[in-house]
Amino acid sequence: MTTILVDEQPAPGGQIWRAIEENVRRGVHQGLGAAYSAGAAVVQNFRECGAHYLPETRVWQIERAPSPGKPAGSGEWIVFLSRADGAESIRARHVLLATGAQERPMPFPGWTLPGVMTVGAAQILHKSAHQIPDQPVWIAGSGPLPLLYMTQLLDAGGRIAGWLDTTPRGALRRGLPTLRGAVDGWHDLLKGLLWSARLRGRGFPIVRNVSSLRAFGIGRLEQIVYRTENGLSGDVAADILLVHEGVVPSIHFTQAMGCSHRWNEAQLCFEPEVDTWGETSMTGLYVAGDGAGIGGAKAACTRGELAATGVALSSGALSVERASELAAPLHRRLGHELAMRPLLDSIYRPRTEIFTPPDETIVCRCEEVTAGDVRLAAQLGQPGPNQLKAFTRAGMGPCQGRQCGYTVANLLASAQCRSVAAVGFQRVRPPLKPITLAELSALEESS
């Protein structure tokens, strides 16, 4: 079986183990923690597995190949991609998407100012370029990632100005019903508690239960104004603000390809419907990792093994008996790795304020559409997300709704007194990544 891995990054490792090979060579990987360092062995195994690797390559469309005489929804896939030397297409019997997760957009007044970034973006700079901010950093958000990044930042010699913890009040009470089921994940729970304890002892201010944020400045960030659930308000001078409100599956490919999706009420996001092998509603199309539902790095690896087993079974390389034999321990391992997820989803459930920002807030950065624009358009009959694109252009920019899709859906749901599940998500159309006319014109010749 010939396997081709198409990777947008210059080297294997994904988001979690980004630049692991380079950081091992430079001897700086240990500063990012044991979990990061463990990626070196995984990447080495991949390098030796015999798969064809295409780094720095963008996939911008996947479609069914014409299959005369075959049932609809069957046949090979055509994968369109671009590299430095131009565009081309590849035919494949099976396609496995490992698109991972993206940070949940959290628009608030001033979030487009220079100096405001996501925690994930700051961590990418740390991993890929070993860069940390020169100035003390304010962190605002909720979830495990801010805790991890603050620990990594301190280990690298960075400074934290303060932490605005946006976790809603009553987190422990919400998590109690799921605590017993999280016993299998005690190691990760302990790690999080140790991060929190260490941060509390570093002397920077920690403000709990922050419910609203505003950023101000002329040309760049200068001030943060916040308010807590109990009415406490404050303002602080700031040069850098890093924000984070959890992650959601990256579903643009599965949306564009017409896969069935479902609403995950625990994680407040859409995710593709997949079977036990990770196969979607489209025969021959699989999803592994956080792109199929947020579960964390360990669970993503196990889901990848299950999906690979499913592909081998479908292609005839494995018998049903052998595939079931290989899958049984993987399913048990996955159960252990997901044991913590209900607890994390309960404790770090996003605050409602991020879904319905004030009218002046830009929600679509590409087209500079505000929340007020969306609310005004929502009064024109009973529009859905796709009609809102025509009315406001929200979701029609280069990111194709990656940064505004959920906010638009939530604003519509609020205005129409409906659930987000009922409102749905914006329709996604190819090309899924920007391409040039030259790439398109050369496609037929290169393929």
N, C-alpha and C positions, 0 to 999 in steps of 0.2 A: 504494500500500500504506500503510495507516494503522498507525503505530507508537506505542505507549504505553510509556513507561518509568516503572515504579513504584519509588520509592526511599524507603527508611526514613529517610535522612538529609535535613537541611533544604536541602542544595545538592549539586550533582553533584561527583564526585571520587572516590567510593568510599573504601576504606581508605588506599590509597597517596597519593592526592591530596586527602585530606580537607581541607575548608575552603580550598581553593586560591584561590578567587576572593576571599574575605575577606582572606586573608593577603597577596595581591597588592595589594589596596586599602590595606592597612595598611603595606605595604612591608617585611614581615617574612619573606617566602617564601624569600629567598635564604639565610637562616640555616638552612634545612632541607635545603639541597643542590640541586645542579643537576637531579638526577633528579626531585625534587619540583617544582621550578619549571617543568619541562617540561610538567607537567600542565595549566598554564594554557591552552596552545594546544589541547590535546585537549578541555578543557571548553568552550572558546570554539567549537570546531567542532561540538560537540554542541548548544550553544545555538542555532546557526544552521542545524541540519539539518532542522528542521521536525517533529520528533517531539513528541508531547504528553508533558509532564513532570508527574508527580504526586509532589512531594516530601512528606516526613513522612507516608508512607503505608505501612501494614503489610499484607502478604499473609499470610493465615492458613490458606488452603486452596485447592487447585487440584484440580479433578475433571473427568471427561469429561461433556459434555452428553449427555442422552439423544438417541440417533440411531436411531429406528425404521427398520428396513429396511437399515441399514448394517452392515458387518462389525464384530464386537467389536474394540475397541481403535482405532476410527477416529472421526472426527467432531471437532467443536469442543471447546475447553476452556472451562470456567467458572472464572474467577479471582475469589476472594472477598477483599475488602480492606477496610481501615478507615482513615478519615481523621478529622480533627477534627470534621467534620460528620456522622459516622456511618459505617455499613457499606454496601457496595454490591457488586455483582458485574459482571464484564465478560466477554463472550464473545470468544474469539480462536481463529483457525485454528492458530496456532503460538504456543508459549510458549518463551522463551529465558531460562533461569535463569543469573544471574551472581551467585551467592551468595558467591563468594570462599572464603577460608580462615578458619579460627579457630586460635588458639593451642592447641597440644597440651596438654591438662590434665596437670599434674605434681603430684599430691597428695603431701604430705609432712607429718610432724607439725608443726602450728602454721601451716599455710598459710592457715587461715581467720582468723588474727589480723588486726585492723586494723593497717595499716602494711605488709602483704604484698600486693603487686599483681603483675600481669604487666608485662613490658616493653611489650607492645602497648598496654595500658591507659594507661600513662604517656605513650606516644607520642601517643595520641589526645588526651590533655589538652594536650600541647605543641602539636599542630597546630590543634586546634579552639578552645582558650582561651588559648594561649600561656602556659600555666602549667607551671612546673618546681618541683621540691621545694626548700624552703628549706634543708633539712638535707642533709648528705652522704649519698649513696645507695650502698647495697650492691647489686651486680648478681650474680645467680647464674644460670648457664645456658649455652647453647651455640647456635651458629648465627650467621648474618650479622646478624640484627636487633639483638642486644645490642651488637655492634660499632658499628652505625649509630647506635643511640640514644645510646650513650655519647659518640660524636663530636658529635652534635647537642646533647646536654646540655652538654658543655663549651663549645661555640660560643655557647650561650645564657647562659653564666655560671653554670651549675650546678656542683656538686661531687660527685666520686665518692669514696666511702670505700674501696672495694675491689671487686675482681672475683673471684668464685669460678667459675672456668671448669670446667664439668662435661663438656667434651668428653672422651670416653674416651681412654685412652692408646693410642698407635699410629695417630693420625689420619692422619699423612702416609703411613705404610706402607699403610694401607687405601686411600688415595686414589691411590697410584702407578699401578695398572692403568688408571685412568680419566683420567690426566693428559693423555695424547696427544689424546684426544677432546675435551678442554676447551680446546684451543688457540683455537677460534673465540670463546671467551668470555674471552680474555685481558684485555680491558679491565675486566670485572667482577672478575676475579681480582686484577688490580693494585690496584683500588680497595679490596678487602678487605685486601690486604697493607699498604696505606698507612694504613688505619684502625688495624690492629694495631700498626704501628710508632709511630704517633702516641700511642696509648694507653700503650704501654710507656714512653714518655718523660715521662709526667705525674707519676710519683712515687708513685702509690697502689699498695697491695699487690695482686699478682695470684697467686692460688693455682690451680695447674693440676690437672687430673685429679680434681676433686672428685667423689666417688661417692655421698655421702649428705648430706642437709641436715635440720636440725631448727630450728624457730623457737620461742622461748619468750617469755613476757611475761604480765603480769597486766593484762588489759583491752586490751592492745595490744602490738605487737612491742617487745621490749627486748634480746633476745640471739639470735645465730645460732650454732649449733654445727655444725661440718662435719667430714667425714673424707674423706681422699683414697684413691686406689687402693693406694698403698704404705703405708697405715696411719697417715699423719700426721693428727693431729686438732687442732682449734683451736676457740676460741670468741671472738666479738667482740660488743661492744655495737653496737646498731643501732636506728635509728628507722624506716628505710624499707628494704625488701628488694624488689627487682624480679626476677622469675624468668621464664625462657623456655626451652623445649625444642623449638623448631621449630613448624611449623604443619601442619595437616591440612585436607583439603577439607571444606567445610561441606556435608554430605550429607543434612540432615534433610528437605528437600523431596523429593529423589529417593528417599529411603527411604520416605517417607510415600506417595508416588505409585506405589510398586511397581516401580521401575526395577531392572534387573539391576545388580549391583555386583561388583567384583572386589577381591581383596586385593593391595595393592602391597607386596611384601616389601622393596623398597629403601627405601620411605618409611614402612613399618609403619603403614599406614592403609587404609581402604576408600575406593574411588572408583567413581563410576558408569561403566558401560561405554558408550562413545560411539564413533561412527564418525568418518570423516575430516572430516565437517561438524560434529561435535559433537552429533549426534542420538543420543538414548538408545534403549533398547529399547522405549520408548513412542513410537509414531509422532506426530510433530509436537511433541515435547518435546526441547529442545536445552539443552545446558549449555556455557558458555564460561568461560574463565579458570581460576583455581585451584580452583573448585568441581568441575572435571572431572579434577583432578590437579595437584599443586603444580609450578609451572613458573616463577613469578616474574611481575613486573608487565609486562615487555615481551612475554613469551609470552602473557600473559592478553589483551593487546590484539590480538595476531595471531589468537588463537583466537576472539576476538569477531568479527573480520572474516570468518573462515572460517565461523563459525556464521551470521552474517548472510547470507553468500553462499548457504549451504545453504538458509536459509529462503526467500530470493528464488527459488532454483531450484525448491523444492518448491511454491511458490505460483504458479509459471508466469511470474514477472516476468523470469526469465533462462532462456535455453536451456542445454542441457547443455554445448554447445561454449563458450558465453560464460562459464558458471560455471567450467568447467575452466580456461579461459584466465586468469580472475581468481585462481583458487586456486593455480595453479602457483607464482608468486612468493611467495605467502603461506606455502606449505609449505616453500619453501627458507628463508625468513626464520625460520620457526618452528624449523627444524632448527638454525640458528645460535644462536637464543635459548635453546634447551634444551641446548646443548652442555656447559654448565657443570653441569647438574643431576646427572649421575652422580657427578661429583667431590664436589659438596656433600653429596649423600646418603651417600657413603662416609665423608667426613671427619666430618660432624656426625650420624652415626647415634646415636639417643638411647640413653642408658645404660639398662641393663635394670632398674636400681633404681626408676625412676619408674613402672614398670608393676606392681610388686608391693610397695606400701608396707607398713610395719608395721601390725599389727592395730589399734592405737589411732588410726590416721589416718582422718579423715573423708574419704570418697571421694565421697559424694553430699551436697553442701552443702545442697541444697534440703530433703532429708528427714533430714539428719544421720545417715546410714548410714556405718558404719566399714568398713574393710577386713576387720576381724575378723568383722563381721556377714555380709559376703559369703562369707568362707571357711567360716563355720559353715553357711550355707545351701547352699553348694556340696556339702556332705556328704550332703544329703538326696536320695539317688538320683543322677541325672545331669542336673540342671537346666540349661536354657539361659538366655540373657540375659532372655528374656521371663518365664520362670518366676521368675527372681530378682526381677523387678519385683513380682510378687505376694507373694513370700516376705519381701522386705525394704523395698519401696517405692523402691528405688534406681532413678532414672530417671523417677519419676512426679511430680516437682515441676515448677515453672514452666519450667525450662530443658529439660525433656524429654530428659535424658540427654546434653545437649551437653557437660557438665562431667564426667560419670561414665561414659558409655557405654564408652569405650575401657578405662578402668580395670577396670570390671566384667568386660568380655570377657577381659582379660588375667589377672585373678585366677581366673576360671573355667578358662581354658586351663591355668594353672599347677596348679590343684587337680586337674584331670581329665587331666593329661598329654596335652593336645591342643594343636593350633595355634589361634591366634586366628582364622585363616581358617575353620577347621572350626567353632569356637564361634559365630561370626557376631556381629551387632550387634543391639541392642535394636530391636524394632519401634516405629516412630514413627507416631503417630496425630494427625490434626487435632483441634482447631485448633492450628496450629504456633506461634501467638503468643497471648498472653492477650487475651481479648475479654470484653466485658460482656454481660449478658443484654439490656440495652437495645439494644446493637448488633445482636444476633441478632434481636430482635423487630421492629426497624425494617428488617431486611434486605430482605424481600419488597417492602415499599412503595417503598424507595429504588431498588431494582433495576428 
